[in-house]
Amino acid sequence: MERLTLPPGGAAAVDEYLEYRRIVGEDDGGKLFTPEEYEEYKRKVLPMRLQNRLFVSWQSPTGMDCKLVGPETLCFCTHRYKQHQTDFETVPQQRPIRLPCRVTGCQCRAYLFVPLNGAQPIRCRCKHFADQHSAAPGFMCNACSKCSGFHSCFTCACGQPAYAHDTVVETKQERLAQGKPVGRDVPYAAMGGLTGFSSLAEGYMRLDDSGIGAPSAEFLDSPVTATDHPFLKAFQASSSSSPETLTDGNEIKLRNKKGEGC
């Protein structure tokens, strides 16, 4: 394995480049801004970005955000979210808000999330993969003539089919009105729906208002049973076959899922 050795100050330069890339994203067209251009870009774009940030998610019919879209999340057109238009001087009034792809020659008119089945794209009912379909409206298959447009019966972890989900683009105010998290205001490009590390989890695993929600008090106060997660059982009893814990005396004390005696 090749070892890279940085000169004095090299690590700081790498950090500065990463900060630059997170802020500028794809807006420099692949050619680094000069220091003057970079400062002018930040002066012009950052206030607009902080005020008009758009949150993008893939929602189930129940309104749960099964997937929160980030800069590297792929679109149906196979390009990433950061390669789409994500900054607006004025938030469009029409709904749904369309975020077209900026890659030259791409026919994608609006960002559209499509889930993966493991590491590969999901299949359409015509048996071909999502990336074998056109990104133009209609999403016709490029590999066969019988397809009437991409339609997948792939089932999300929430239990609903993919075709029942929608890619939703919302403003900060619209998210707050639903009680969903919006995180801190950040200057980085194409953050989409990411508000923290928990945003990387799927909706059914996310214990906030954008996901499945916090467990009820009744659930947290219930005793640990043999059907619960091994982590809970490991801290519940000295014996793996018993949900009971011996105290310093002879008293047997049960614990609930919050670790409290009950």
N, C-alpha and C positions, 0 to 999 in steps of 0.2 A: 504494500500500500504506500502510495506516494505521500510524503509529509510536506505540508505547506508551512513555510516560515515567513511570518510577517515582519516587516521592518518596524522600527519604533514609530508609534502612531498609526500603524496599519490597522489595528483592530478598531480604532476610533473611525477611521476612514470607511471601513466596512459597515459599521453601524450607521454612519451618515448616508451611505448609499442605500441601505435597506430602508431607512426613514424616507429618503427621497422617493424610492420606488413605491412605498406604501401610499405616499401622498399623491404622486403624479400618476401612478398607474400606467395606462397606455397612452396618456395624453401627449407624450413627447414624440410619438411616432417612431420610437426606437433610437432617437438621437438625443443624447443628454442635453438638458437645458444648460445654458451658461449660468453662473451665479446670479447675474442680473435678471435673466429670464425666469429663473426659479423663484426669486423673491417677488417678481411681478405676478407670476402664476399664483403664488400663495396669497398675495394681497387681493387678487381678483376672485379666486375660486373658493378659498376656504370659508369666508363668511356665507357665501351662497350654499356651500355644501353643508355647513352646520345648520343652516336655517331650513333647507329643503331636502334633507335626507329622506330617501325612500326605503322602506322596509319590504323585503321580498320573501315570500314563504310559499310553500306548497301545502295547501289546506285540504283537510278532509271535509266531508259533508257536515260534520258536527262543529266545524270551525277550528279544530285543533291544527296547529302548525306541525305537520308531520315532518317537514324538512324546512330548516331555515337556510336560505341561500347566502353564500359568501362569495368573495372575489373569485375563487377558483372553481366554483360550482358550474358544471357543464350545462349548456342549454341544449334543446332539441337539435339545434343547428351544429352541434359539436364544438362550438366556441364557448369560452368561459364568460361568466357574468361580467367580469371586469372589462371584457371586450365589447360590451354593449353600452349604449348611452345611459349613464346613471346620474349625471348632474344636470340640473335644470335651473335657469335663472328664475323662472316662475313655474310652479308645479302645475301641470296640465289639469284642466277642470273636468275633462271627460273621463269616464270610467268604463272599462278598466284602463289604467295607465299603461301605455305601450313603451317598451324599452327596446328599440331596434338595434340590431348588430351593426357594429362599425367596421367589421372586417371587409375589405374590398371584395366585391363580387358575391358576398353572402346575401341570400334572398330572405333572410330572417327579418321579419318586421316587428317582432315582439319577443322578449325573453320568455321562454317556455321551459320549465323544469321537467326533466324526464328521469325517473329513478333508474338505478342499476340493479341488476340481478346478480349479486356478488360483484364480480369485476367486469361483467359484460353488460351491454345494453339490453333492455327488455325487448321482447318480441311482440310484433303486431299479430293480429288474428290471421294475417296472410302468411305467417310463419317467418317473416324476415325481421331483422333487427331494426331498431329505431333509426340507427345511423345509415340504413339503406333506403331511407325515405327522404323526400325533398323537404327542405326547410321553408319552402314557399307556402303560403296559405293553401290549405287543402291537404298538405302533408302526404302526397301520393307516393307510392312505392316506386323506386327506381329499378327494382329487380323483378317485378312481375306486372302484369296488366290487369289482374283480377282485383287488386286492392282498391277500395273506395276511399282510402284515407287512413292514416295511422289510428289504430284503436287497439289498446292492449288490455287484456283481462288479468294482468299481473296484479297480485294482491299485496297491498301495503301491510306493514306490521300492525297497523291499527285495525286491520280486518276488512277494510273497504278496498274495492278495486281501484286501479290507477285511474281509470276513465271517470271515476266519480270525484276525483280531486281537481283542484284548480290552482293555477299559479296566480297568486294575489300580490299586487303592488299597492302599498299603503303609505300614507304620511304618518309622521309622529303623532299628530293629533288623533288620527283615526285609530291608531294602535292604543293610545291612552284611553280613548273612549270605550274600548273593549276590555280594559284592564290588563292589557298585555305588556310585558316589559319592553322598554326602549333603550335601556342602558345609558351610558354617559355619551355626551356629544364628543365625537372624535373627528380629526381632520382627514382621516384616511379615505382613499377612493374605494368605491364599490363595496362597502361593508354589508349592504343588503340587510338581511335580518339578524346578523350576528350581534349579540349584545354581551357575550361572555363565553366562558368555556362550556357552560351547559348548553349553549346553542348548537354545539357540535353533535349532541345526542339527538336521537330520533324522538318524535313527539311523545310516543307512548312511554318513554323513559324519562322525560323531562318533567320534573316536579314543580313547575311554575304555571302561570296562567296561559302561557303559549303552548303548553303541552298537556299532559294528562291531569296536571294540577296536584296540589299537596294532598297527602293522605288525610282522611277524616280523623277526628279525635277518637271516634269509636274504634277505628282500625288500629291507631297507635296505642290505645289503652288495652287492646286485647292481648291475652297471653301468647307467647311463642309456642307454636305447635310443630309437629314432625314434618308438616308440609311447607314450612317457611324456609327462607334462604339459609344455606349452611353458615353464613356469617353470623346471622342472628342466633342460630342454635349453638355455635361455638362459644359464644359469650353468655349463653343462658345456663348451661349446666356442665358439671365436670364429667358427666357420662354422656356419650353421644347418643345413648338410647333413651335418655330421660330428660324431660323438659324442666326438671326441678333442680334447684340449687340449694345446697346445705349452707346454713349460716354458721357462725362460730359455735353456736350451741347445737342442740338437737332439732331446732325448729327448721322446717322446710318452707322455703319462701319462693314463690313464683315471681317471675319478672315479665313485664310487658315489653312491647316492641320498642319503647323508648328507653328501656334499661332500668325502669323504676320498679320497685317492689309493688306487688298487688295482691 
